[in-house]
Amino acid sequence: MTLSGVTVLVTWTKSTANGPNPYVWIPAWSTPQRSTGSDSFTRASLATGDLFDIEFFKAAPNSGYTVTITGTTSGGQQVSRAFPGILP
């Protein structure tokens, strides 16, 4: 399956109010680093088996995040999947 019009939204929550804002980057996508707390990255398509890393820089330990991937299938169906986590 291939997804077109792919958006990856990285939403994070700092572990402390005074902690640093992490910078988010997806290297394989040649995207600029972002650091707003709700960082959106787009790509024309993703195919089954495509892999990519999401890198966090300057993040406070124990900061929570959610990565949500959204796209449209070849059959025209809009799909979305969220992956929550905590930075070590």
C-alpha positions, 0 to 999 in steps of 0.5 A: 500500500502507498499513502499519498499526501502524507503528513507527520505531526510531532506533538510534544510536552516538555517534562518541566515548564522551564525545560528546553524546547526540543528541535524535531527533524526527519533527516530522510525527508530533508526537512528543516528543524522545527521547535514549536511543540506541534511540528508538521512535516509533509511528503508526497508519498510513503510506501509499505516498508518505508522507514524514517527516523524522527530526531529530537535535539535539546529535549529535556529527559522524560518529555512526552511526544506523540507522532501522528501519521496521516495520508490517503490510500490508493483507494482514496481513504484518509487514514491516520495512526498515532504513536505516543512515547517518552524521550529517555 
